[in-house]
Amino acid sequence: MIQILLADDDILSLNRLSGLFDWNANGYEIVGQALGGADCLKLVDKFKPDILILDIDMPDKNGVEVTRQLQEQHCKTKILILSNYDTYDFVRDAMRYGAFDYLLKHQLTAGILLNKLQEMKSQLEKEGMSISHLSYFTTVAKQKYLQSLLKNGITNQEEHRHMKTQEDFSSRSFCLSVLQITNFILITHFSPDMDREKLIESIMTLATNIFASLHNGLITYMEYGQFVILFHYNESSTSEILSRVSGAMRLVVSNIQKVFGLSAMYQASDIFTDIAGLPGVFGLTARRLEQQPFSGASPRSAALPEVSNSLDIQDEKVLMDALAEMDIIKIKTLLQDIFSRYTSASGCLSQQIIFQLLQLGIRFQKEKGLAFLKDTDAEFKNMNFSAMSQDAVFRLLSDYFVKIVEHNPEYGISHYSFHIQNAILYIHQNYKEDISLSSLADRLHISPTHLSRLFSKEVGTSFIDYMVSYRVDKARQLICHSNLDLKTIAEQAGFHSYNYFLRTYKEKTGHTPTQDMNSKRICAPSG
């Protein structure tokens, strides 16, 4: 039976922990409970437990001091840290001194703790319960450190010295590979069932498992669907190292395609020996990757010009103004200019700029109180974003912004008189309600006769015909974009009589709602 020692200066926390589940029934025995750091050290020396569950924040000796002292004594006990603070920095020193892992107290459940204990038990059994050296860092901790190193360089020399003792950072030769999920932002934006964070975690897990089987490769996530992998070698042959890296990356890319149906591309760095130079190596390798068209063809230029990966504030302002003006020609011209300027080196628009453009669309829709098109437009949902060329990406974003404008009830009515603009806007916003010519005229403070005359003169049709046509159009959209039954669709489109809906729909479209629902002919893209 695995022997456990608990250490926490809060007696209530100790009681909760010891009563979390039936320890003995799960193969664990609590041999003691310490109410402070000094007491903990004495009980570790007395019982020599297999596992110590240790609170990080204790007044006499905190968890970091206890962990450091046990490491100096070459203690074989595995340590699991419990922390109240949701930050890696707070427990980083404890991890440095040999803690196996850490858990957050406010997230602690019987299932979570049992899973972690099983990991530690498996490791103890694998090592025959005679561990001579505890790992300074878990895989997750090393991934976080690699991410920090890539972004900020070495910020803590002592921490870096400890990290250099780890195999991933202590070899003679290194190679860095940057991997990009093709059109990652489009995939996660337009696929309503896609959880971005879950996808990232799943890719990380898949790659980590592959690298574990290869006994090489440490992966971390950066942003916008970009991952970085650090390979380490003691061989001196550059060609052999690059061959191994290429093989490992092809394996990862092919598995991402098989498991997730996503395309990915990568770029490997030159061989380097100084881990301190990682930020520079990463920057150069990422720029080389940006030169690769998604088709896999050769880059347009051998040079590595500095092209901004972020949309200029002025570009954002001008595009938002064009959206506010609902000027489709201007919007398309601006997007074409943005694609031309920001893809001059490689022909590829960066994921960050695509993200910024989509955020502008969301912002405009929020300001206008519109439903997000990504949740309602079936045409976008059914696209294979991962296989899109940059020309297709431009057409997609251009169509998307046009649809946002056309989705705005105010679009296309600016040339009408004041009264007709307000009448049409009211119909667009309240078509589900029972609207009559008299009630609308009262709202506009004009006579029904005058409103009817204005409608016929400016719109070219009667008030009733316009409203019915608009409701039929809304019904067509619901048939195309939803799985609702026809009676529900009729109600949501503003028809209070189902028979009237069926008759009117056929008069306006030439076919019945049932025919459209069965064939989905109205969902086919135009042009």
N, C-alpha and C positions, 0 to 999 in steps of 0.2 A: 504494500500500500504506500502511495506517495505521501510523504510527510510535509505538512504545510505549517508555516508560522505567519501569524497576522500581526501587523504593527500599525497602530493609529492612535494618536493622542486623544481622540474623541471616542468615549466609551459607547456612545449611541451608534457610531459608525461601525465599531467592532461588533456590536450586537447584531446590527443589520447584516453585516458581512457573514458572520458565523451562522446566521439563520437563513441565509439566502436560498439554500437547498440542502438536501441530505448529503453531506460530504462523504460519509463512510459508504453509502450506497453507490456513490460514483467513483469509489476507489481512492479517496483522499482522507487523510487523518490530520486534524488540527492538533498539533503538539503543544502550542502555546500562543498566548496573545500578549503583545507588548504595548505599553501605553506611552512610549516615547522612544527616541532614537537610541539613547544610552541603554535603556532596558532591552531594546531590540538586539543590540550587539551582544549583550550578555546571553540572551536566549539563543541566538544563532550559534554562539560558541558552545552552549550547553547541549542543544538538541541536534545541531548540524542538520537542519531540515533540507529537503530537496528543493523546496520552493518557498520564497519569502514574498508575501504580498504586502507592499510597503507604501504608506502614505507619504507623499512628497513634502507636505507642509507640516512639520512638527517643531515645537519651540526649542527643545534642548539640543537635538541634533536632527536636522532635516534629512529628507530622503537622499539628497545629493551627497551629504557628508557620510551617511551610513553606507551608501553604495561605494563611495570612494574608499572608505576604510576597509570594507570587505574585499574590495579588489586588491588593495595593498597587502592584505592577509592571504591572498590567493584562495579565497573562499570559493568552493565549488557550487554553492547554493545559487539557483536561478532566481532572479529578482523581477517581479512584476510591479510596476509603479502605478499607484492610483493618484489621480490629480483632479482638483476642482477647476483647473484652468484649461480652457480649450485653445492652447497655444503650444506649439512644439518647442519654442524657445525656452519655456519654463522647465521642461524636463530634459532638455538637450544634454545638460551636464551629467545627469544620472545615466542617460543612455551611453554617454561617452565612457563612463566608468564601469560599464558592463551590464546594465539592466537589459533584460530580455525584450521588454516592450512596455507600453503604458496604456492605461484605460482611463476614461473620464468617469468620475463618480456619478455625475448626473445622468449618464447614459448607461450605467451598469445594470445589467439584468442577469438572472441566473444563466440564461442561454449564452450571453456574450462571455461571461466569466468562464463557464465550462468549456466553451470553444477554445479560449486562450489557454486554459490549463491543459487541455488535450494537446495543443501544439507543444507546450513545454514538456509534457509527459512523453510525447513521441520523441522529442529531442533527447531527453534523458535516457530513454530506452535505446535510442540509436547509438548513443555514446557510452552505453553500458553504465550510466550513472557515475562516470569517472571523468568528468570534463576537466581538462587542464587549463584551458583558456576560454573564457566567455567572449562572445562576439561583442565588440563595442557598439555596433549599430545594427538594427534590423534593416531589412531591405527597404522598407518604407522610409526609414530615417536617411539611408544613403541616397534614395531617390530625391528626397527633399534637399539634401546637401548639394547634390549635383545640380539641381535646379537653381539653388542660391549661387553656386559657383559660376554657373553660366551667365546669370544676370548681373551679379555684383562683384565677381572675383573673390579673392581671399579677404575676408573681413575680420577673421579671428585666427591669429597665428597658432594659438594653442590648440584650438579645435582642429585646424588643418593638420597639425602634427599628429594628432590622434587619428584623423581620418586617413592619413598616409600609411597607417599600419594595416589598413584594410586592403584586401587583394584587388578590389576594383580600382584603387587609386595608387597602388604601390609598385606597379610593374615598370619595366624599362621602356616599353613602347606603347603608345596609345593611338587609337583611331576613333574619330567621332563621326557618327552618321546622323543626319537630319532627315526625318521622315514626315511627309505631309499627306494627310488624307485629302484626296482631290475634291474640291468644292465642298469642303466640310461645313462651311457656314450656310450654304444653300441647303444642304441635306438636313441640317438640324433646324433650320428656320422654317422650311416649307413642309416638313414631315411632322404632322401634329402628334403622332404617336412616338416620336423619337425623343428620348430623354438624353440631352446633351451630356450631362455629367455621368449618367450610367454608361453611355457609349464610350466615353473616355476611360472610365474605370475598367470596362470590359476589354478594351484594346490593351490597356496596361497589363491586365491580368494575363491575357493571351500571350503577349510578348514576353512577359516575365517568365512564364512557364517554358516558353521556347528557349530563352536564354539560360534558364536553369538546366535544361537538358543538354545544352551545348557547353555548360560550365564557363560561360563568358557572356558579357553584355549587361549593362545596367541602364534601364530606360527611365526617363522622366518626361513629364508633360510640360510644355511651355504655354502656348495659347493658340487659339484659332485652328485647332486640329493639327498642330505641329508637335512632334515628339522628337526627343534627342536620345541617342544611344551611345554610351561610352564603352569601347572595347579595350581590353588590356592584354598585352602579350609580352613574353620574355624572348621570343624569337627575334633574330636580327634581320631576317629576310623580309624586305618591304613587299615584294611580290606575293609572298606566302601570306602575309598579314592581310593585304588588300583582297586576296582571293577568299580568305576565310570570312572577312567582313561582308564581302559581296554575297557569299553563299548564305550567311546568316540573315542578311537583309532580304534576299529573295524569298527565303523561307517565311519571314514575317509578312512580307507583302502578299504572298500567295495565300497565306492563312487568313489574313484580313479580308481578302477577296472571297474566300470560301465560306468563312464564318459569318461575315457581316454584309457581303455583297458590295463592298466598297473598294474603289480603286485607291492606290497609294503610290507615291513616288518618293525616291530618296536620293541623297547625295552624300558620299563619304569624303572625309577630309584627307589631307596628306598625313603621313605618319608623323607624330610629334612625341617628344620625351618629357616635356615640362608641363605638369598638370596645372601649374599656375597660369599658363597661357590659354586655358580653355575659352574664356570669353572671346578672345580674338579669333581663335580657330572656329568657334561657333558662328561668329558674325560672317566670316569669309565663306564657310560652308553653306550657311543659309542663303547667302546671296547667289552662290552657284546654283543652289536648288531653285531659286526664283527664276533663273534663266531657262530652266527646263520647261518647254511647253507640255501641257498635259498629254499630248499625243505621243510623247516620248521621242519626238524628232530632235534634231540638233538645235542648240541655242542659236538665236539670231545673231548674237555678237559674242566674240571671245572676250571682250572687255567686261569689267565689273563696275559699271557706273553706279553712283549713289542715287537710287530712285526712292522717293519717299514711300513708305508703306502706310502712311496715314493721310487721310483726306484733309486738305487745307480748309481752315475755318471759313474762308471766303467762298470756297466751292460749296460748302454746306449751306451757307446763307443764301447764295444765289439760287441753289436748287430748291430750297424751302420757299423762296419767294415765287419761283416758277410754279410750284405746287399750289401755293396760295392763290396765284393768278389763274390756276387751272389751264395753263398754256401748254398744251401737249407738244406742239412743235418746238417750243423753247426747251421743254424738259428733255426731249429726245436729243436735241442739239447739245445740251449741257452734258448729258450722259456720254454721248459720242466723244466730246472733248475730254472728259475725265478718263475714259478708256484709252484715248490716244496718248494723253500726257503721262498717265501712271503705268502704262504697259509698254513704254518705249523700249525698254531693255530686253524684255523676254516675251512680250506678247501675252503675259499673264497678269491679271489684276490680283493684288494681294488679298488674302482672306480678311485682313483687317479693314481694308477699304470696302469690300463687299459687305462686311458687317456694319460699317458706318452708313452705307447707303440704305440698307434694310432698316436700320434704326431710324433714319430720317423718315422713311415711309410709315413706320409705326407711330412716330411722333405726330406726323400730319394726321393720321387716322384718329389718334387720341384727341387731338385738338378739335377735330370735326365731329367727334362722337360716332365714328364709323366702326362697323365690325371688322376685325382683322381679316384681310383677304386670305391669309395663309390658313385660316381655319375654315374657310367657306368655299374656296375656289377649287373645284375638282381638277381643273386643267393643270394647276400647279402640283397637286398631290400626286398625280400619276406620272410625273416626269422622272427620268433617270438622271438625276443630277450628277452622280459620280462619273458618268461617261461624257459629260458636256464639254465641248471645246469652248474656248474663250469667246468665239463669235456667238455661240449658242448662249453663253452666259450674258453677253450684252443684250441679245434679243429678249432673254428672259426678264432681265431687270428693266429693260425698256417697256416691255409689255406689262410688267408688274406695276410700274409707276403710272402707266396709262390707265390701267384698271382701277388704281386708287382714285385717280381723278374722276373717271367715269362713274365710280361707285358713290361719289359725293352727290347728294341730292341737288346741290346748287349748280352742278355742271350743266352747261348748255342753256341756261335760262337768262343770262345776263343781257341779252339783246331785247328781251320783252319789257313791256312797261312795268312800272312799279307794282300795280295791282296784280298783274298776271304773274310776275315773279313770285310774289307772296302767295298767290293762289296755288301755283305749281309746287312751291316748296312745302306748303301745308299738306297737299295731297301726298307728296313723297314721304313726308314724315308721319302721316296719320292714315295711310291708306287702309289699315286694318279696321279703322273705326267707321261708323255709319255717317258718312259725309253727304250732305245735300247741298244743292245750289243755294238755297235760302240761308242755311246755317253758315256757309262759307262767305256769302255776301255780307251777312251781319257782322262776321268777324272782320271783314275788310272795310266795313262802314260804307258800302255802296249798295245799290239796289240789285236784286237778282237779274233783272232785265239788262242792266248795264254790264254786269259781270258776264252774262251769257253772250252779249254782243261783242265784248272785248275778246273773249275766248275764241269765238268763231273767227274774228277778224285777224288776230295775231297768231294763234296756234293752228288755225285751219281746220279745226274740228270742234265739236261741242264739248262742254264741260263733262257730261256724262260719258261720252265716248272716250275722252282722254283718260278719265279715272278708271274705266273698265279695262282699257288697254294696258294701263300701268299695272293693275292688279293681275291681269293675265300674264304679263311679263314676270311679275314676282312669283306667280305660280310655276311658270316654266323654270325659273331658277331653282325653286325648291324641288321640283321633280328631278332636275339634273344633279343637284348638290346634296340631296338628303335621302334618307330611307323612310320618310314619312308616308303614311297612307294618303290616298287622294282626298278623303273627307277632312283630314287634318290640314292638308295643304290648302284646300279651299278656304277653310276658316282662317288660317294664318295669312292668306293673301287678301282677306277682306270680303270674301263672298259668304253671305249669311244664309244663302240657299244653295244646297248642293246641286240640285237640278239646274238652277240658273247658271252655276259655274260650269257644268258640263256643256250646256248649250252655248254659252258665250265663248268658252275656250275654243270649241270647234269652229265657231263663226270667225274668230280672230286668227286662228292658226291654220285651219283647213284640215285638222285631224284632232282626234280625241285625246284627252289627258292619258288614258290607258295606253293608247298607241305610243305616245311619247315616252311613257314610263317603261314600256316593254322594250322599245328600240333604243332609247337614250339618244335619239337622233339630234336632239337639241343641244347635246353636250359636245358635239364635234366642233373642234376649233374652226373658226371662219377663215376664209381666204385660202 
